[in-house]
Amino acid sequence: MSQAQTVRKKNRKKLKITTVITHIVLLVCSLIWIYPMVWTIMSSLKPQNEFFKSQLSLFPSTFTLENFTRVWLRASFATYFLNSVIVTVCSVILVLIMTNTAGYVLGRYRFFGRGLLMAVFLSSICIPLVSTLIPVYQIIRSMGLMGTRLGLILSGAGGAHVIFLLLFSSYYSTIPNELEESAKIDGCGFFKTYFSVMRPLSRPISTTVVIMESVWTWNAFQLPLILTLNNPSSRTLAVGLYAFKGENTIDWTGICAGGAIAMIPIIIIFISFQRFFINGMAGAVKG
């Protein structure tokens, strides 16, 4: 065996060892990351007395669905779940329409004031969300939408969503001009070119935006809590969980069951569409 072959063999061996170590480290980090979610789901299957006896144990000795029944039927979680679905779906649709169309214009066209407009959008990222609570509250109250699903939808979808805007703008800017020129030759105007040619190409970014906005809207707490104080029937799941914390007692198994109900749909959505999410982010970063 020549010296070059020996060196290559040693390098391959080192690479395998490095790969194995990397996978082990990532596996340990993944287990640490998912443990709280797994613990919450498993704790929701424990009886109340077992929960306090063995809080750190993962698997219950006695499985029960009583916590889910109590939460779903007695704590109005069926209503909260429906509210979360309606608010999330409508907010995602509105955000997708706004950011997609605005991103197309900013990514494909050069006009006077575009640089200033982009600078304003970028600077808005530095504004804390808490500082916008009072203006949003006053706007929703002046519109007479306090404690309504429509108020939650508009307050959630009415933000700047600069990250999504930049994703679409970056993606559209990388599409060859020949596609638009071909559409113009075929007689397509501005809107037909956008809807028939350009918008279908943005499907990877659209999927990314749908996943991210769904997670953010589904888990939103502070603003929905403020807007639904006068109407508990319009609460979302995240706000409904807060009701399990009383002044003197806390229903821990109820919180775990409610948390499991709130987590499982988002986990399923992310696992089902993670390939599109990664492809969309990669395409945007490449752009």
Buried (B, 14 or more C-beta within 10 A) or exposed (E): EEEEEEEEEEEEEEEEEEEEEEEEEEEEEEEEEEEEBEBBBBBBBBBBEBBEEEEEBEEBEEEBEEBBEBBBEEBBBEBBBEBBBBBBBBBBBBBBEBBBBBBBBBBBEEEEEEEEBBEEBEEEEEEEEEEBBEEBBEBBEEEEBBBBBBBBBBBBBBBBBBBBBBBBBBBBEEBEEEEBEEBEEEEBEEEEBBEEBBBEEBEBBBBBBBBBBBBBBBBBEEBBBBBBEEEBEBBBBBBBBEBBEEEEEEBBBBBBBBBBBBBEBBEEBBEEBEEBBEBBBEBBEEB
